[in-house]
Structures are given as structure tokens and as C-alpha cells.
Amino acid sequence: MYIKKILWAIALIGLAVAAYFAYYVYSAMFEPNTAFNNEEAYIYIPTNANYDEVREQLIPLLKDINGFDALAERKQYTTNVKAGRYAIKKNMNNNDIINSIRINNLPITVTFNNQESLENLAGRIGSQIEADSLSLIQAMKDEAFLTENGFSNLTALGMYLPNSYEFKWNTSANQFRERMLTEYNRFWSEDKKSKAESLNMTQNDVMTLASIVYEESKKKEEQPRVAGVYINRLRAGIPLQADPTLKFAAYQLPEYQNIVIKRVLNKHKEIESPYNTYKYAGLPPGLITMPDISAINAVLNYEKHSYLYFAADAQRIGYHKFAKTLSQHNANAREYQRYLSSQGIYN
């Protein structure tokens, strides 16, 4: 009789332990364990991160980090951390959290507009993905890559078409560069290549001229006409005389650092630079900025006309007056110069 009682007691204790263990497992796996009020939170796991680094990000987001640790170890997540951007939704349990940060690497939208240089572009991209600006600029300027794909340091900016793209957050610098090359090659369809060939231009030439067109006019409806003027001048052997190229040349000089040129003067036309299109005919050796896609298309689909000149329009700021003769252009230019003087703009 006494032995039976002992056996019953052992059985009851066993059941209690089993029940407690089952409850513990259930709690660890299936009870909500988030400690934030937003609908979701994100963690960013760097490449080659270990579990301790993940845990540091999770501590402020979870009610019970110890329970999470136990399940993470049981599910072998602690030795199988994956880099990326992951979402944790409000009221998720530990099991769902582990599943989410193990396999659901969420993409992000990377956006960049008309950056003025590769350095600026690298800084912009480095603020959006894991790769930092230093590794990005090194990848962008890699000579072997540039040579293999028909670029140089002067034309490399043209490979990056301003737009929005979907990336994994843990994209490396080389992966970003390769994706941009793919997008560039996709943009240059056979039709666009044929149009460039009909202009007697390479793709780099088109991008260089597009960068000038973009700096001259941000008005998309006007860009094909501006492009037409430059193409007319190129075909006639007339120097482009593009003010944006003078500004670009000036900004390369120490005395023009941290200065914004609002009015192009005769002294700027004397700057010794291959980008001085008042001194040297033809296209400059590379881009002066990252052109908008509209400006690239404006060059490829330029407006056919007889204009050889244009000057900023004082009555419609942002637009231009076009002229076929030098005398008419000089009159338009004087009108705009008077406007600048009336605004107190002298340099």
C-alpha cells in the first residue's frame, strides 16, 4: 500500500513536471513576446554578424529575451544567423520571430537623383544599404571594371541612371555596382543604340551631352530643343559654349571651392580646362553631372530645328529664348543680363 502511494506520488510529480515543461515550451514558442507598440519593428543584421549582435537589437523589442534565447538555440538559429533587414510584427511569438529573421530578408527601395559626382553618389547609396561610401567609391572607380565595360573615371557616372531600385539591405558595393551595370545595359536598347549611332555618338557621348542639357534646363518639355541646339553646333563645328561646363571647370579649382557661381563672366571663359567649351570645340571628356533620364532621351530624340543659340528667359524663369542668328541671341542675352543686374546678381 505504501509503495503504491509512492508510485502515485512519483506519477503525479512527473505529470506536474511534464505539464510545466509543456507550458514552458508553449510559452517560449507560441505566446506573444513583443514589447513595442508600433505595428512592426525592423532589425538590420550586418554581414558576418553573430547571435550576440542580433540579440542586442532584440533586447529592447522583446518582453522575454531569455525565452527567445532558449528557443533560438533549440532551433539552431544561434549558429545560423543570416544578414539582412527583417521585420518583427506586433504580438509575434518567438517561433514566428525566429522564422521571420531566418528566411524573410526584406527588400528596400534605394533611390538616388541627379548626383554631381561618384563621391556624392557613394554617400547617398551608403546611407541606404549596408555597404559604406568608401567601399562603394572604390568599387565605382575600379579601373579593371571600368575598362572592361567601356568606361573611364570621367564617364563612369553615366552608368548610374537616377531612379528607384529594389535591393536587399545587405547588398555589397560590388553587388550594387553590378546591378547598376545591368540596369544601364537594359536601358540601352537596340533602338537607343541605333539612335546614338545615327548621331555619330557613343553611349558615353550621349550621356555627356545629356549631362549638359540637364544642367541647362530642368524643363523636360524644353530639353529636346536644347539638345537640338547643341547637336546643330556639333555638326557645324561650332564650340558648344555651354555655361554649365564653365561652372564645372571652375569648381575643380581651389579658388572656387564653396562658391556658387550665379552669373558666368568673361573671366570664367578663360579657365584652362578641357571642360571649357568656349575654348575647345566638341564634347568635353566626360559628364558634368548625372543626367536625368529625360535629358538622355532628349538627346536621342532631339528636336530638329535651325536654332544655334539660346539664352535664359527673364520673363519665364527656368525657360530659354532660342535664336537662329547671333544678333538675335545677343539681344536675348542682354535682356537676361539686365535682369540679373536688377536682382543684384553680379557673380
N, C-alpha and C positions, 0 to 999 in steps of 0.2 A: 504494500500500500504506500509506504513511504517512498519507494523507488518510483512508483507511478507519479506521485506528486512532483518529484524532482524532474522527471521526464516532461511532465506537463509544463512545469516552470521553465525548463530549458526551451521547450517548443514555443511558449508564449514570448520569451525573451527574443528568440530567433525571429518570430513574426514581427515583433516590435522593431528589431534592428532592420529587418527586410523592409518594413513599412517606412522607417526613417530613411533608409537608403533610397528607396523608390521615390520618396518625397524630395530628397536632396537632388536626385538625378532629374526629376521632373522640374524642380525649381531652377536648377542650373541650365536646363535645356529649353524649357517652354514658358517660364514666367517672364513678363516684360522686364527689361533691365536697362532702360534708357533713363537718363536724368536730365534731359533738356526739354524745353517747351516748344521749340520750333518743330515743324513737320518732319524735318530731316537735318542731319548734320553730315559734314564731309571730313574724311581724313585723307591725307596725302602721304603715301608711303614711298620714300625715296628708293632708288635702285640700290640693291645690296643691303637694305635695312634688315635688322634682326627683330625678334619679337619684342625685346625691351623697348625699342624705338616705337613700335606700334602701340605697345601698352601705355607709353607716356601720353600718346594722343587720346587713348581711350579712357584714361582715368577720369577726366572731367565730364565725360559723356555718359558713363555708366554708374548705376547705383551700387553694384557689387562687382568689383574688379576681380576679387578672389574666385568667385564662382565662374566668372568668364575664363580666368586662368586655367581652372581645373578642366573645363570642357575643351578649351583650346588645345591643351596638352593631350587630352584623350583623343581628339580628332586630328592630332598630329599637325595642327596649324603652326604651333610654336617653332617647328623646324621646316616650315614650308611657306614662308612669307613671300607674297608677290607685290612688286612695286605697282603703283597706280593711284588713281583717285577713286575713292569708294564712298558710297552713301550709306548712312545708318538712319533708318526711319524711326520716327517716334513709336515707342511701345514695342519695338522689336525685342525678341528674346535672344539669348546667347547663341542658340543654334542658327537662327536666321542671320545674326550679325556675322558669325564666322563664315557662313556660306556666302554672304554678300562680299566680304572683304577678301575672300579667296578667289572668286571667279568673276565678279561683276565690276571689272575695271571700266569706269565710265569715261566716255569721250568728253572733251571740252571743245568749245568753239574758239579758235585762235583767229584774231582779227588784227590786221595792220593796214594802215592807209599809206599815203604817199610820203615815205621816209626819205630824208635828204641824203642819207649815206648808209653804207653797210653797218657802220657802228651804231647809228640810230636804230636801224632795223634790229640788230642783235639785242640792243637794250629793250626794245619793245617786245620782242619774242621771249626774251629771257624772263620777263615779268609774268609770262603766261604759262610756260611749261617748265619742266624740271631742269632742262639744260640752261646753264648760265650764259651771260652775254659773252664772256671770254671764250668759252668753248664754241659758241656759235660763230663768233667772228673768225676764229681760227679755221673752222670748217668752211665758212663762206669764202675765205681768202686762200684756201689750199691751192697751191699752184698746179699740182698734178690734176686735181679735179677740174679746175678752170680750163686748163689746156685741153684736156680730154674732151670737154664739152663745148669747146669753141668760144670761151670767154677769156677775159683778162681782168685784172683788178679794176680797170677803167670801165668795163662793160658789165661786170658781174651783177651790179644792182638790177639790171634789166631782167634777170632771171626770176625775180620775185614780183609776182603780179599782185597788187593790192586787192585783198578780198577777205572773206571769212572762210576758214577751213576747219574741218573736224580732225582733231588729233587726240591721241592718248596723252595724258598729262606727263607721263614718264618718257616722252619722246626724247631721244638723244639729239645732239647737234647734227650729227651726220644723217640721222633719220629725217630730221626736219629739212635739211638741205636736199636730200634725195627726193623727198615728196614734192618740194618746190620745183625741182627739175622736171618731175613727171607732169606737174600742172602746167609748167611752161611749154613742154613739148605737146601737151594736149591742146593748149591754146593755139599753137602754131599749126593749124590745119593745113592741108594741101592748098586750099583756096587762099589762105593768108600768105603762104609761101609764094604762091603764084603772083599775088598782087605785089609783094615785095620785089620779086624778080622783075616785074614789069616796070618798077620804079628804078631799076638798076641799083637796088639796095640789098644789103644783107639784113638778117634779122636784127643784128646789133645796130646797124644804121637806122633802121626803123625805130628801134627803142630810143636811140639817141635823139633823133628828131622829135619823137613823141614827148621826150622829157622837156624839150624847148617849147613845144606847142603847149604843153600843160602849164609851164611856168608863165607863158604869155597870156593864156586865157583859161579860166576855170569854167567858162560858159560852154557847156557841151555842144549847144547848137551852133556856136561860133568856131569851135576848134577845127572843123573840116576846111573852113575858109582860111584860117590862119595857116594851116598845113599847106593849103594850095599856094599861098604867097611864097612860103619857103621853098616849095618844090619848083615853082616858077623861077626863083632866083638861082637855085642849084642848077637847073637846066640851062639858064642863061649865063652861068659862070659868074654871077654877081655875089659878093660876100653876103652872108645871111644878115649881118649887122643886128644880131639878136641881143637886146639889152640883158635878158636873163643870163646869157653866157658871160657878159662882162661882170655881173654881180658874182657869179660863181668864181670867176678868175680872181676877183678882188678878195673874196672870202678865204682864199687859200693863203693870203698874205698876212703876216703878223699884225700889220697896222690896221687891218680891217676886222680883227677878232672882236667879238662882242659889239659890233656896229651894224646897224640895219641901214642899208642904202635905199633911200626912198626916191631918190632922183639921180638918174645916170647923168654924169657930167663928162666933159671932154677929157678930163684927166683920167677917167676910167678907160677911155678908149685907147689910151697909151700904155696900158698894162701889158707887159710882155708875158704872153701865155698862149698856148695852143687853143685855149678856150676863148680867146679874144676873136670873135667872128667879125669884128670890124677890120682887124689886121690880116686875118687869114681866111681865104675862101674855103668853101666846102664845110663839111660837118666837123665839129670838134671830136677829139679822140674817144670820148665816152659820154655817159649820161651826166646831166647836171642835177638830176633828182629822179625819184621813182615816178614814172608817169602813170596816170590813171588809165584804166583800160579804154575809156572813151577817147583819150588822146591817141592811143595806139591805133584804134580803129579809125580815128580821124585822118591819120597819115595814110593808112591803107586805103581809105575811101575818101581821099581829099576832094575838095570842091574844085572843079575845073573852071577857071576864070582867067582874067588878064591882069589881075592886081599884082603889083610888085612891092607895095608898101602898105603899112598900116601904122596908126598911132592911136594911143588911148583916147577914148571919147570923154570929154569933160562933161557932156550932158547926160551920158549914161555910164556911170562908173562901173567898171568891170567889162565893158564892151570896147570895141575899137571902130575907128573910121578907116576905111580902105581906100586906096588910091592907085590909079594906073600911071600917073605921072609924078615926077619929083616935085614939080611946083605945087601940085595939089597936096601932096604929102607934107611939104614944108608948111603949108598953110594950116593943115590939121595939127601938125606938131607944135607950131607956135601957139595955137589956141590952147593946147593942153599944157604947155609950159606956162602960159599966163595963169591958167587955173592953179597949177602947183604953187606959183608965187603968191597968188591970192590966199592960199591956205597956209602960207608961211613955211612951205617946204622948199628948202634950198639945197639939201644934200641927202 
